[in-house]
Amino acid sequence: MNTAASESPMTALFKNYKRRGLAIGTALGLGAPLGSLLLRSFLERSFNLDRFIEEVTHHAFFYGYMMFATPIVFALFGYGMGFLLDKLFSQKQSLEVLNAVLESQSITDDMTGLYNHRHLIDLIDKELERAKRYHRNLSTVMLDIDDFKKINDRYGHLVGDRVLRELARLLKKSIRQVDTVARYGGDEFFIILPESAFHTAQLVAERIQKTVREYRFNQPERLLSLTVSVGISSFQDSKDIDLTQLVERTDQALLKAKSLGKDECFVDTDSGPRNLDQELA
């Protein structure tokens, strides 16, 4: 539906402060003669029609001036005030847009468009506190690209940057709307899975590894086939876990997965560490 086309004349008239000021000023100016006549009659304690006619006739020039000049003066004054208000409103909108852009830039990773490390830590802290307060499950995932340094060394950092952007897109498509993915640093990515038990985190890890394994990353000379290693921390009871411990345990789970080889997944849970690939074998 076209909003502009559906606007009523009255809505269009009051769309900005200049028009509002012009309309209000004109209305006040037109009301000035009547107001003057009523005030004079009130002071003289005379409110009959004949007295009104006599007053207007006797002071015809004054009321004529009030009828024509006062609305113009009031309208110009209202227009001027509206112009200033429009300018202030426009500046306010520009500042709001600028603040929104700056806020977005402050929490966004320039390379991938995902949340950056600083904002990620804030989000982990909030989800951890929520899990403690409401006794909810919480799982976190950390992953990185196997042999990513070799990609940079062989094909250059521009190709490596393209791989990171494509992987970021794949990760966003592999998680739920309530989940959060961020770039932790380098080729490491971090995923928060609120209210998710071990088995949910396992499914997410398997889906990500399968998606990356089957995907072909574009680069000028050939298509690259990559794999990722995944570390998971999953807790049904997180009351004794703080932010630092949660991140460290997820990071250690990733290091353990990488020590097992490529395309591996290792999980740290309440009941102890688990190697998914060995369980699934």
C-alpha positions as CSV (number, residue, x, y, z in Angstrom):
1,M,0.0,0.0,0.0
2,N,1.3,3.5,-0.9
3,T,1.4,5.5,2.3
4,A,2.0,8.8,0.6
5,A,-1.0,8.3,-1.7
6,S,-3.3,7.4,1.2
7,E,-2.5,10.5,3.2
8,S,-5.4,12.8,3.8
9,P,-5.0,16.6,3.0
10,M,-5.0,17.4,6.8
11,T,-2.2,14.8,7.4
12,A,-0.2,16.4,4.6
13,L,-0.8,19.9,5.9
14,F,0.6,19.0,9.4
15,K,3.4,16.8,8.1
16,N,6.1,19.3,9.1
17,Y,6.5,22.0,11.7
18,K,6.7,24.8,9.1
19,R,3.2,24.0,7.9
20,R,2.0,23.5,11.4
21,G,3.4,26.9,12.4
22,L,1.9,28.6,9.3
23,A,-1.6,27.1,10.0
24,I,-1.5,27.8,13.7
25,G,-0.2,31.3,13.2
26,T,-2.9,32.1,10.6
27,A,-5.6,30.7,12.9
28,L,-4.4,32.8,15.8
29,G,-4.1,35.9,13.6
30,L,-7.7,35.5,12.4
31,G,-8.9,35.0,15.9
32,A,-7.1,38.2,17.1
33,P,-9.8,40.7,16.0
34,L,-12.5,38.6,17.7
35,G,-10.4,38.3,20.8
36,S,-9.8,42.1,20.9
37,L,-13.6,42.7,20.5
38,L,-14.5,40.3,23.2
39,L,-11.8,41.8,25.6
40,R,-13.1,45.3,25.0
41,S,-16.7,44.3,25.5
42,F,-15.7,42.4,28.7
43,L,-13.9,45.5,30.1
44,E,-17.0,47.7,29.3
45,R,-19.4,45.1,30.6
46,S,-21.3,45.3,27.3
47,F,-22.1,42.1,25.3
48,N,-25.0,43.0,23.1
49,L,-24.9,42.7,19.3
50,D,-25.6,46.4,18.7
51,R,-22.6,47.3,20.8
52,F,-20.4,44.9,18.8
53,I,-21.5,46.4,15.5
54,E,-20.9,49.9,16.8
55,E,-17.5,49.0,18.0
56,V,-16.5,47.5,14.7
57,T,-17.9,50.4,12.7
58,H,-16.3,53.0,14.9
59,H,-12.9,51.3,14.7
60,A,-13.1,49.9,11.2
61,F,-9.5,50.6,10.3
62,F,-8.2,49.0,13.5
63,Y,-10.3,45.8,13.0
64,G,-9.5,45.8,9.3
65,Y,-5.8,45.9,10.1
66,M,-6.3,43.1,12.6
67,M,-8.2,41.0,10.1
68,F,-5.6,41.2,7.4
69,A,-2.2,42.2,8.9
70,T,-2.3,40.2,12.1
71,P,-2.8,36.8,10.4
72,I,0.1,37.5,8.1
73,V,2.4,38.5,11.0
74,F,1.3,35.5,13.1
75,A,1.6,33.1,10.1
76,L,5.2,34.4,9.3
77,F,6.1,34.0,13.0
78,G,4.6,30.5,13.1
79,Y,6.4,29.6,9.9
80,G,9.7,30.8,11.3
81,M,9.3,28.9,14.5
82,G,8.3,25.8,12.5
83,F,11.4,26.2,10.3
84,L,13.6,26.2,13.4
85,L,11.8,23.1,14.8
86,D,12.0,21.3,11.5
87,K,15.8,22.0,11.5
88,L,16.1,20.7,15.1
89,F,14.0,17.6,14.3
90,S,16.1,16.9,11.2
91,Q,19.3,17.2,13.2
92,K,17.8,14.9,15.9
93,Q,16.9,12.3,13.3
94,S,20.4,12.6,11.8
95,L,22.0,12.1,15.2
96,E,19.7,9.1,15.9
97,V,20.8,7.5,12.6
98,L,24.4,8.3,13.3
99,N,24.2,6.8,16.8
100,A,22.5,3.7,15.4
101,V,25.3,3.3,12.8
102,L,28.0,3.9,15.4
103,E,26.3,1.4,17.8
104,S,26.1,-1.2,15.1
105,Q,29.8,-0.7,14.2
106,S,30.8,-0.9,17.8
107,I,29.3,-4.4,18.1
108,T,29.9,-5.7,14.6
109,D,33.0,-7.4,13.1
110,D,34.0,-5.6,10.0
111,M,35.2,-8.7,8.2
112,T,32.2,-11.0,8.6
113,G,29.3,-8.8,9.7
114,L,28.8,-11.0,12.8
115,Y,29.0,-9.7,16.3
116,N,32.5,-8.9,17.4
117,H,34.4,-10.4,20.4
118,R,33.6,-7.6,22.8
119,H,29.8,-7.8,22.2
120,L,30.0,-11.6,22.3
121,I,31.4,-11.5,25.9
122,D,28.4,-9.3,26.9
123,L,26.0,-11.7,25.3
124,I,27.5,-14.7,26.9
125,D,27.4,-13.0,30.3
126,K,23.7,-12.2,29.9
127,E,22.8,-15.7,28.8
128,L,24.8,-17.3,31.6
129,E,23.0,-15.1,34.2
130,R,19.6,-16.0,32.6
131,A,20.4,-19.7,32.7
132,K,21.4,-19.4,36.4
133,R,18.3,-17.4,37.3
134,Y,15.8,-19.6,35.6
135,H,17.7,-22.9,35.9
136,R,17.9,-23.4,32.1
137,N,20.3,-25.4,30.0
138,L,23.1,-23.6,28.3
139,S,25.4,-24.7,25.6
140,T,28.2,-22.9,23.8
141,V,30.2,-23.8,20.7
142,M,33.6,-22.7,19.5
143,L,35.0,-23.7,16.1
144,D,37.8,-22.9,13.7
145,I,38.9,-23.8,10.2
146,D,41.3,-26.7,10.0
147,D,44.7,-25.6,8.5
148,F,43.4,-22.0,7.9
149,K,47.0,-20.7,8.0
150,K,47.8,-22.9,4.9
151,I,45.0,-21.2,3.0
152,N,46.5,-17.8,3.7
153,D,50.0,-18.9,2.9
154,R,49.1,-20.6,-0.3
155,Y,46.3,-18.3,-1.7
156,G,46.8,-15.1,0.1
157,H,44.9,-13.2,2.7
158,L,42.2,-11.9,0.3
159,V,41.1,-15.5,-0.3
160,G,41.3,-16.2,3.4
161,D,39.1,-13.2,4.1
162,R,36.6,-14.4,1.5
163,V,36.5,-17.9,3.2
164,L,35.8,-16.3,6.6
165,R,32.9,-14.3,5.1
166,E,31.4,-17.3,3.4
167,L,31.8,-19.4,6.6
168,A,30.1,-16.7,8.6
169,R,27.1,-16.9,6.2
170,L,27.0,-20.7,6.5
171,L,27.0,-20.5,10.3
172,K,24.1,-18.0,10.4
173,K,22.1,-20.4,8.2
174,S,22.9,-23.4,10.4
175,I,21.6,-22.0,13.7
176,R,18.2,-21.1,15.1
177,Q,16.9,-17.5,15.4
178,V,17.4,-17.6,19.2
179,D,21.0,-18.6,18.9
180,T,23.9,-16.2,18.4
181,V,27.0,-16.6,16.3
182,A,30.0,-14.2,16.6
183,R,33.5,-14.0,15.4
184,Y,35.7,-14.8,18.4
185,G,39.0,-13.9,16.7
186,G,41.1,-14.9,13.7
187,D,39.3,-18.0,12.2
188,E,37.6,-18.8,15.4
189,F,33.8,-18.5,15.8
190,F,31.6,-18.7,18.9
191,I,28.0,-19.8,19.1
192,I,25.6,-19.4,22.0
193,L,22.8,-21.9,22.3
194,P,20.3,-20.7,24.9
195,E,18.2,-23.3,26.7
196,S,20.0,-26.1,24.7
197,A,21.1,-29.4,26.2
198,F,24.0,-31.5,25.0
199,H,22.0,-33.3,22.3
200,T,20.8,-30.0,20.7
201,A,24.4,-28.7,20.7
202,Q,25.5,-32.0,19.2
203,L,23.0,-31.7,16.4
204,V,24.1,-28.1,15.7
205,A,27.8,-29.2,15.6
206,E,27.0,-32.1,13.2
207,R,25.0,-29.9,11.0
208,I,27.7,-27.3,10.8
209,Q,30.5,-29.8,10.1
210,K,28.4,-31.5,7.4
211,T,27.5,-28.2,5.8
212,V,31.1,-27.0,5.7
213,R,32.4,-30.3,4.6
214,E,30.1,-30.4,1.6
215,Y,30.4,-26.7,0.7
216,R,32.9,-25.5,-1.9
217,F,34.5,-22.2,-1.1
218,N,35.2,-20.0,-4.2
219,Q,38.7,-18.7,-4.9
220,P,40.2,-17.5,-8.3
221,E,41.9,-20.8,-9.3
222,R,39.8,-23.6,-7.8
223,L,37.1,-24.5,-5.3
224,L,38.3,-25.2,-1.8
225,S,36.9,-28.0,0.4
226,L,37.4,-27.3,4.1
227,T,36.6,-28.8,7.4
228,V,36.1,-27.3,10.9
229,S,37.0,-28.5,14.4
230,V,34.3,-28.0,17.0
231,G,34.4,-27.7,20.8
232,I,31.2,-27.7,22.9
233,S,30.5,-26.8,26.5
234,S,27.0,-27.9,27.7
235,F,25.6,-27.5,31.2
236,Q,22.3,-28.4,32.8
237,D,23.4,-26.7,36.0
238,S,25.5,-23.6,35.4
239,K,25.2,-22.1,38.9
240,D,28.9,-22.8,39.7
241,I,30.2,-21.6,36.3
242,D,31.3,-18.0,35.8
243,L,31.9,-16.2,32.5
244,T,35.6,-16.8,32.3
245,Q,35.2,-20.5,33.1
246,L,32.6,-21.0,30.5
247,V,34.7,-19.4,27.8
248,E,37.8,-21.3,28.9
249,R,36.0,-24.7,29.0
250,T,34.6,-24.1,25.5
251,D,38.0,-23.1,24.2
252,Q,39.7,-26.1,25.8
253,A,37.0,-28.4,24.2
254,L,38.0,-26.9,20.8
255,L,41.7,-27.5,21.5
256,K,41.0,-31.1,22.5
257,A,39.0,-31.5,19.3
258,K,41.9,-30.2,17.2
259,S,44.3,-32.5,19.0
260,L,42.2,-35.5,17.8
261,G,42.7,-34.5,14.2
262,K,40.6,-32.6,11.6
263,D,36.9,-32.4,11.4
264,E,36.6,-33.5,15.0
265,C,34.2,-32.5,17.8
266,F,34.8,-32.7,21.5
267,V,32.3,-31.9,24.3
268,D,32.7,-30.8,27.9
269,T,29.5,-31.5,29.9
270,D,28.4,-31.6,33.5
271,S,29.0,-35.4,33.4
272,G,32.4,-35.1,31.9
273,P,34.2,-34.8,28.5
274,R,32.9,-36.7,25.5
275,N,34.3,-37.3,22.0
276,L,31.3,-37.3,19.6
277,D,33.2,-38.9,16.8
278,Q,34.2,-41.9,18.9
279,E,30.6,-42.3,20.2
280,L,29.2,-42.2,16.7
281,A,31.8,-44.6,15.3
